[in-house]
Amino acid sequence: MTMPRNLFFVRHGESEGNVANQKAKTGDLSSFTDEFVTTPGRKWKLTEKGEAQARLAGEWLQKELNRVAVSSDRRNFVSPYVRTRQTAGYLGLQYRGKSVEWFVNRTLRERDWGDIDSIPKKLFLDDPAYKWNSQKEKQDPLYWRPPGGESIQDVAENRVRNFLDTLHRECGDHTVVAVTHGEFMRAARIILERVSDELYDEWENSNEEKIHNCMILQYSKENETSRSQIKIPGTHLQCVRKVYPVVEENRMEIGPWIKLNFTKPTNEDLLSI
């Protein structure tokens, strides 16, 4: 049993919830109607822009799958939420001339935001009932739990590891596509890239680490950073890159491959923190 040869995590396209929360940051709460706040977040749909993002990302992903997955079996997973299922459909992926089939997997669902799932962030910050909880978010974002919800660490240790165990058992040396959510992808990075607590804190204030709508995190067992034309797969995922659509320019932003260098701390390293 081993990990997939190629692993693609794909965030959903722009959704109704994304638009509502973005508008709320400017003080515009018009999207937070009675209907919106009483609709479970799992039912939010893609916007027209979100559909366009998924189509553009799908064109690139199909070509990349044709390149890397010639000699490997393929498996496709999707979160049960409406916006992720729509994204998977609009990707339009095919295998041997036919539409691919998807395994719906609930471990891929969005982070549980608990009591604040469908309210503007500003109301959460201003509500006296949430005063101490909102301060904890700023102080310790990795371990902070929304009232009644999950921390990023909860998602990483409980659900990401669960999903990776499934891949380990069932998808050794396959090529896997998983359509999911931004917070799940961030939690997956913690596990797959062995991110420290301190580095995660830096990510919180870094635009470079943003998970864009329809961003693709592509992991490979092959060392894609090598200049050699002959790439021998390793026993573990060796490198990662980020790719995301820029629909306004009808193009994909393709980041560089980054080698995953895993080191174990020494006694001295542990004492230097």
C-alpha positions in Angstrom: 0.0 0.0 0.0 1.3 3.4 -0.9 0.1 7.0 -1.7 -1.1 8.0 -5.2 1.4 8.8 -7.9 -0.3 12.1 -8.7 -2.7 13.9 -6.3 -4.8 16.9 -7.4 -6.8 18.9 -4.8 -9.2 21.3 -6.5 -11.1 24.1 -4.6 -14.6 24.8 -5.7 -15.4 27.9 -7.9 -16.7 31.2 -6.6 -20.0 30.6 -4.7 -22.9 32.6 -3.4 -21.3 32.4 0.0 -18.0 33.8 -1.3 -19.8 36.8 -2.9 -21.9 37.5 0.2 -18.9 37.4 2.5 -16.7 39.5 0.2 -19.5 42.2 0.0 -19.9 42.1 3.8 -16.2 43.2 4.2 -17.1 46.5 2.6 -20.1 46.9 4.8 -22.7 45.7 2.2 -24.9 43.1 4.0 -27.5 43.0 1.3 -26.8 39.4 0.4 -27.6 38.3 4.0 -31.3 38.0 3.5 -33.6 35.8 5.6 -33.4 33.1 2.9 -29.6 33.2 2.7 -29.0 33.0 6.5 -31.5 30.1 6.9 -30.0 28.1 4.1 -27.3 25.6 5.1 -23.9 26.6 3.7 -23.7 23.2 2.0 -26.4 24.3 -0.4 -24.7 27.4 -1.7 -24.4 27.3 -5.5 -21.7 28.5 -7.8 -22.0 32.0 -9.4 -21.5 32.5 -13.2 -17.9 33.4 -12.5 -17.5 30.2 -10.5 -18.8 28.1 -13.4 -16.3 29.9 -15.7 -13.5 29.3 -13.3 -14.3 25.6 -13.2 -14.5 25.3 -17.0 -11.1 27.0 -17.4 -9.5 25.0 -14.6 -11.0 21.8 -16.2 -9.4 22.5 -19.6 -5.9 22.8 -17.9 -6.5 19.8 -15.6 -7.6 17.5 -18.5 -4.4 18.2 -20.4 -2.3 17.7 -17.3 -4.1 14.4 -16.5 -3.4 13.3 -20.1 0.3 14.0 -19.5 0.8 12.4 -16.1 -1.8 9.7 -15.9 -1.1 7.6 -19.0 0.1 4.6 -17.1 -1.8 4.8 -13.8 -5.3 4.1 -12.7 -7.5 7.1 -11.9 -9.9 7.8 -9.1 -12.1 11.0 -8.6 -13.5 12.2 -5.3 -15.8 15.1 -4.5 -17.3 16.8 -1.4 -21.1 16.4 -1.1 -21.7 20.1 -1.0 -23.6 21.6 -3.9 -20.8 24.0 -4.9 -18.2 21.3 -5.1 -20.4 18.9 -7.0 -21.2 21.7 -9.5 -17.5 22.4 -9.8 -16.6 18.8 -10.5 -19.3 18.7 -13.2 -18.1 21.9 -14.9 -14.5 20.6 -14.9 -15.7 18.3 -17.6 -13.1 15.7 -17.1 -13.1 12.7 -19.3 -11.3 9.3 -19.4 -11.0 7.3 -22.5 -13.6 9.5 -24.2 -16.2 9.2 -21.5 -17.3 11.4 -18.6 -15.4 10.3 -15.4 -17.3 8.9 -12.4 -17.0 10.4 -9.0 -17.0 9.0 -5.5 -18.8 11.4 -3.1 -16.8 11.6 0.1 -18.0 13.5 3.2 -14.5 13.8 4.7 -13.8 16.3 1.9 -16.6 18.7 3.1 -15.9 22.3 4.2 -14.7 23.1 7.7 -17.6 23.3 10.1 -18.0 26.9 11.0 -20.6 26.1 13.7 -22.8 29.0 14.9 -21.2 31.6 12.6 -21.7 29.6 9.4 -24.1 32.0 7.7 -23.5 35.4 9.5 -21.2 38.2 8.4 -17.8 38.1 10.0 -18.3 41.6 11.4 -21.3 40.5 13.4 -19.3 37.8 14.9 -16.5 40.2 15.9 -18.9 42.8 17.3 -21.2 40.4 19.2 -20.3 40.5 23.0 -21.3 36.8 23.3 -18.4 35.9 21.0 -15.8 38.4 22.4 -13.3 35.9 23.9 -13.8 33.4 21.1 -13.1 36.1 18.4 -9.9 37.1 20.2 -8.7 33.5 20.2 -9.0 33.4 16.4 -6.4 36.2 16.1 -4.1 34.7 18.8 -4.1 31.1 17.7 -5.7 30.6 14.2 -4.5 27.0 13.8 -6.2 25.7 17.0 -9.1 28.2 17.2 -12.6 26.7 16.9 -15.6 28.7 15.8 -18.4 28.4 18.4 -19.7 24.8 17.8 -17.3 24.3 14.9 -13.9 22.8 13.9 -10.4 24.2 14.1 -8.1 23.8 11.1 -6.2 21.3 13.3 -9.4 19.4 13.8 -9.9 19.1 10.0 -6.2 18.1 9.5 -6.0 15.4 12.2 -9.5 14.0 11.9 -10.6 14.4 8.3 -7.5 14.9 6.2 -5.8 11.9 7.7 -9.0 9.9 7.3 -9.1 10.7 3.6 -5.3 10.0 3.1 -5.8 6.7 4.8 -8.4 5.9 2.1 -6.0 6.8 -0.6 -3.3 4.8 1.0 -5.5 1.7 1.1 -7.3 2.0 -2.2 -5.3 4.3 -4.5 -1.7 3.3 -4.3 0.2 4.6 -7.4 -3.1 5.9 -8.9 -3.8 9.4 -10.1 -6.4 11.0 -7.8 -8.5 14.2 -8.3 -10.4 15.5 -5.2 -12.7 18.5 -5.5 -13.1 20.1 -2.1 -12.9 23.3 -0.1 -10.2 25.9 0.7 -10.0 25.2 4.4 -9.7 21.4 3.7 -6.9 22.1 1.3 -5.1 24.2 3.8 -5.4 21.5 6.4 -4.2 18.9 3.8 -1.1 21.0 3.3 -0.3 20.9 7.0 -0.2 17.1 6.8 1.3 16.5 3.4 4.0 19.3 3.7 4.5 18.8 7.5 3.9 22.4 8.3 4.9 23.6 11.7 2.6 25.6 14.0 4.9 28.7 13.5 4.8 28.4 9.7 1.1 28.2 9.7 0.8 31.4 11.8 2.9 33.1 9.0 0.5 31.8 6.4 -2.4 33.6 8.0 -0.9 36.9 7.0 0.5 35.9 3.6 -1.3 36.6 0.4 1.0 34.2 -1.3 -0.6 31.3 0.6 -4.2 32.2 -0.3 -6.3 29.3 -1.7 -8.0 30.9 -4.7 -11.3 29.7 -6.1 -10.7 26.7 -8.3 -7.1 26.6 -7.2 -5.4 23.2 -7.9 -2.8 21.9 -5.6 -0.8 19.3 -7.6 1.3 16.8 -5.7 3.6 14.3 -7.5 5.8 11.4 -6.5 8.1 12.3 -9.4 10.7 15.0 -8.7 9.3 17.6 -11.2 11.9 20.1 -10.1 14.6 17.9 -11.7 16.0 19.0 -15.1 16.4 15.3 -16.1 13.9 14.1 -18.7 13.8 10.7 -16.9 11.9 11.1 -13.6 11.7 8.1 -11.3 8.8 8.1 -8.9 9.8 8.1 -5.2 8.0 6.3 -2.4 6.5 9.5 -1.1 5.0 12.7 -2.7 8.1 14.7 -3.6 6.9 18.1 -4.9 3.9 20.4 -5.2 2.7 23.3 -7.2 -0.3 25.7 -7.3 -2.4 26.5 -10.3 -5.5 28.6 -10.5 -7.7 30.3 -13.1 -7.7 34.0 -13.9 -11.0 34.2 -15.8 -10.7 37.9 -16.5 -7.6 37.1 -18.7 -8.8 33.6 -19.8 -5.6 32.0 -18.5 -4.2 29.8 -15.8 -1.7 31.1 -13.3 0.9 28.3 -13.0 3.2 28.4 -10.0 6.6 26.7 -9.9 7.2 23.2 -8.6 8.5 23.2 -5.1 10.4 20.3 -3.7 9.1 18.9 -0.4 12.0 18.7 2.0 11.1 16.9 5.2 13.5 17.3 8.1 13.2 16.0 11.6 14.2 18.4 14.4 17.2 17.6 16.6 17.4 18.3 20.3 19.0 21.6 19.5 16.3 22.5 17.0 13.6 21.8 19.6 15.3 24.1 22.2 15.8 26.9 19.7 12.1 27.7 19.4 
